Amino acid sequence: RPAGAAWPLERDCLRAAAAVRTTGDYLPSCDRANWLALDIGGANLKAADGCGWCHSEPFPLWQAWRELPQAIAAILARCSPDRLAVTMTGEIADCFADRADGVREIVTGCIEAAAGRPVFIYSLDGTLIEPAEAVTRPLAVAAANWHALARLAGSLIPTGRGLLLDIGSTTTDLVPLAAGHPASQGNTDWERMACGELLYMGVERTPVPALVRTLPYRSSRRPVASECFATVRDAWLTVGGLPERPQDQNTADGGPATRAAARIRLARTMLLEPADFSDTDARQAAAWITELQCRRLTVALKRQLEGSEQATAIVTCGHGGSLAKQAIARLDGPMTVCSLAQSLGDDIARVGPAHAVARIARGEL
């Protein structure tokens, strides 16, 4: 290829991304589309209309599940849709007895918030079903948001084989794609985790001791307390892989998501006094945590790509762009990378599953 020219597959990705943008640019607002999609997770509540409007907010479902109808109603007041399409992962939250209980409570909360509007639930077969059916078939809708997102990712690489890499706050999805469609081995969480398509590791909520047993401290290594004094979000804040959000207190100690507060939390995980743990010490410890995450993700990527014949493209999405970039750089051979953030914008990419479900409801995917 000429110097500076794109690889053929990269050109295809760019054309597909431009088509996605153009479609969104010329669609009218939510007023005509009438749909609002919700992605209800265990820690975040996300919404999108499929036309460019989106919203994301922290919502600790395991603590505040009874307040879900009010939280959804507040979002609906901002968009005024006529119909709702819902996907979820929050049904596994430990406030619920089991997935069936979680699906039932989430669906009930959505119906209450909808105040008479029709509600539909996204299922793993790619269809939107009635709430009554979702409640009687909970495993058909539990943790189905990855499937919708994979359909959106597939629109960027409509031919050949590829992989969706979605790194969220809590988990990472690695979904094989073929001819623009999901080609996963598993459907349920446990099936996908068993075959390496779901990693219970994200870039915010994963506790530090879930990854490491010791951390470097100056010229020695210190054991890590088996307590959630710090999460990987503190490491990524420290190395600059995540932005500071002073108003966000969804952290291990309820303090702000800033580098200064992260340093204190990282010190605490080694039972050190903050006064004895400098910014340099924090960067040293954080670099080791992020390195181990990168190694684990690289191994998982290689496993999926080796099992996906002739996969040459990866579509990235989610909060963990820095981690994704580092892991992909360690792969063998050329790999085309298509970023949902670049094609759709950071805000929509952050609510990717909700945006995907909205477009599915509108008949565009």
N, C-alpha and C positions, 0 to 999 in steps of 0.2 A: 504494500500500500504506500502511497505518497506520504512524505513526512507531514505530520500534523493532521492527516486524514483519519476519519473514524474507521474502526473495523466495521465490516458489513453488518454484523449483529448489533453493534453499538448504534449504527445509523437507524436500524429498525426500531431499537428502543427509543431513540430520540423522536422518531416520527410518531410512534405510538403515544409517547408522553405528550407531544404537541397536540395530538388528536384528543387526548383526554382533557387537556387544558381548553382547547377550542370548544369542545362539547360543553364544558362547564361555563365558559364565557358567554355562550349564546343561549343558554337555558335561562328562563325567567326565574325569579326568586321563589322562595318557598310558598308564596301566595298561590301560584298556579299549580306547583307540584303537589302541594298538600301533604307531603310525607315528611315526617321527622323520624330519624333512626336513633335509637339509644343503644349504647354498649355499656352494660352494667357490670362492672368488675368488683372485686373485693376491696379495692382501695381507691378506685377512680370511677367517676361517672362522666361519660362522654356522649356527645350528641352531634348530629350533622344532618343537613337537609339534602345533600347530594348536589347542591348547586353552588357551594362555596361557603355557606354559613356553617360554623361549627363552634363547639363549646366543650371545655374540659374543666373539671374541678375535682379536687380530692374529696373522696367520700368513703370513710372507713365503714364499710357495710357491716363488718363483723361487730362493730360497736353500736352502729346507729341504724340497723335495718328497719326499725319501726318508723324512722323518719324518711324512708325512701319515697313514699308518695308525695310528701311535701317538697322534697328536693327535685323530683321530676316535674311537679306542677310549676315550680319556679322557673324551670327551663322552658316549659311549654308557654308560659306567659310571655316569654321573649320572642317566640317564633310563631305562635298561633297556628299550628298545623291542623289539618283535618283528620289525619290518620297517623298511627304510630307503627313502626317496625322495630322490633326489639331483638337484640342478641345479648348474650350474657356469659360471664365466667364466674360471677360472684356466688353461684349456687353452692360452691364448695366451701364457702366461709364457715368457720367452726361455730357460728351462732345457730346454724341449722343442723338438724338431726342427721340428715343425709341429703343427697342431691335432689331427690324427689321433693323433700321439704323445702329446699332452697329454691327450686324452680317454682313451686307453688306460691311461696311468699313473694318472690320477685314478680311473677305474673300478676298476682293479686294487687301488689303495689302499683304496677303500671296501669292496671284497669282503674283503680281508684283515682290515680292522678289524671288519667285520660278524660274523666268526667263525661262519659258517653261517647267519646270518639272511638272509632274502630281500632282495635289493637291486634297486631299479628306478630308471631314469633318466628325467627329464622331457625330453620332446622338443618341438620347435617346432610340432608339430601338436596339442599340448595333451594328449598321452597319456603314460602311464608305460610305458616299454619295458624289456625284459630287457637286462642288461649286454652279452650277446653281440651283440645287435642294435645297441646303442649303439656298440660298438667297430667294427662293420662299416659303420655309418652315422654317422661322427663329426660331420659338419656338421649332422645333425638334432638333436644335443643340445648342440653347442658354443654357449656364450653364450646359453642359452635362458631364463635367469632373468627377463629383462625381460617375457617373454610371460606367465609365471605371475603376476608382480606386476601386470601390466595386467589380468588377469582379476579379481584381488582389487580393484583400483581400480574396475573396471567395476561391481562389486557396489554401490558407493556412488552411482553415477550410471547406473542401469539403463535409462534412456531418453534419447533425444537423443544429441548429440555432445559430446565433451569431450576432455581431454588428460591423460595421466599425466605428471607432472614428478617424476622421481626423481633427486636430486642425491646422488651417492655420494662416496667418498673420491677416486676416480680418474676416473669418467665421469659423464655426465648423460644420462638417457634422456628423450626426449620422444615418448611413444607416443599416437597418435590413438586415441580410443575411440568406438565407435558402438553404441548399444543395449546397453551393458554389456559389450562385447567388444572385444578389440584390433582395430584397423583400420589397421595399419601398411602402408606402402608396401614396406618391406624386411623381410627375415627375418634375413639374416646380418649380422655386424658391418659388413662393407664396404658392403653395400647400404644399411644404416640410416645409416651415416656419410655416404654419398654424398647421401642425400635429407634430411639434417639431423635425423634422428630419434635419432642418437647423437652426442654431443659428447665428444671425449676431453679432458674438463676436469672436475675435481671440486673439492672444497673442502679436500683434504688433500695428496694426493700430486703434484699438478701442479707442476712446477718453475717458479719465478718467471720465468726467462728464456724459458720457452715462451709467456709472455703479454706481457712488456714488454721494451723495449730500453733504456729509461732510466727513472730514478725521481727524484722531487723530493727534493732535499736542501737544506733551508733556502732560500736565495734562488736556487738554481741547479738544474740537472738533471745527474745523473751516469749514465754508461753502466753497464749491468748485465753482470757477467761471465757468459759462456756456460758456466756450470758449475752443478751443482745444489747451491749453497751454502744455498739456502732454498727452501721450497715455499710454496704459497698457504696452507697450514695456519698458517704463521707470521703471515701477514697477518690471517687471520680470528681467530687467538688475540689479536693485538694490538688489533683493533677490537672485541673482545668477541663475535664471531659464533660462536665455538666455545669450549667449556669447557676450562679447563686440566686436564691429566691428568699430573701429575708422574711417575707410574709408567710412563707410555707413552713409550717411546724410539724409536718408529717415525717418526723425523724425519730431516732431511737429514744431520745430523752425529751422529745417535745419542744426542743429548741429550734432556732431558725436554721434553714438550709443555707448556711454560709461557710466559707473556708475557716473563719475564726472559730465558729462553733464546732465544725467538723474536727478541728485539731484537738479540742477538748474531748470529744467522744472517742477519737482514736487513742488518745492517751489512756482514757478510762478502760478501754478494752484490754490494755496490758497492765492495768492497775497502777498506772503511773500518775503522779501529780501533774496537772497541767503546767505548773511552773518549771517542771523538769523535762518538758516535751516541747521542743522548739518547732518553728515552721519547717526547718530543715528535717527534723526528726519525722514530722508528719508526712512530708513528701517522700521520705525514704520508705516508710511503712506503706503509704498509699500506693507507691510504685510497685511494691511487691504484690499487694492485693490485686491490682488491676492486671499485672502480668499473669498471675495465676488464672484469673478469669479469661484472659486472652488465650492462654494455652488450652484451657478446657474447651472454649468455643472453637478453636482451630481444629482440635481433634474431632469434635462433633461435626463440623463442616466437612472435613475430609471424609468422614464415614458416610455422610449423606451423598456427597458428590461422587464417591467411588461406587456407591450403589445406584447412581442415576447415570446410565450410559450416555455419554456425549453431552453432559450438562456443561454449558459454557457461559451461562449468565446467572447472576444473582440479583434479585430485587430486594433492596433494603428498606426497612421501615422501623418506626418506633423511637424510643428515647435514646437508645444506645448507639448513636452514630459513630462516636469515637471508638468504641469497642469493636463495632462491625468493621470499620476501616482497618484497624490494626490486625484483626484476625484474617480478613480477606487478603491482606498484603503478604501473609505467610503461606498462602496456598501455592501449590505447584502449578505451573502452566498459566497461560493467559485466561483471564476471566473478565467478561464484560459486567459492569456493575450499573444497574439502573436504580436510582434513588427515588422513592415516592416523595420525599421531601423536596427534591429538585423539580420533579414534574408537577406536583400538586401544591407545593408550599409547606413550610414547617407545621403550621397550625393544622391543616387537614391531614397531613401524614401522622400527626400525633393522635388523631382520632380515626385512623385508617379503617378499622372495622365498621364503625358507625357510618362513615362516608360510603363504604362499599355496600352496606345493607340498604342505605337510602337509594343508591343507584340501582341496586337489584329491584327494590320495590318500584322504582320508576321505569323498570323494563330496559335499563341501559347496560346491564351486565348479564 
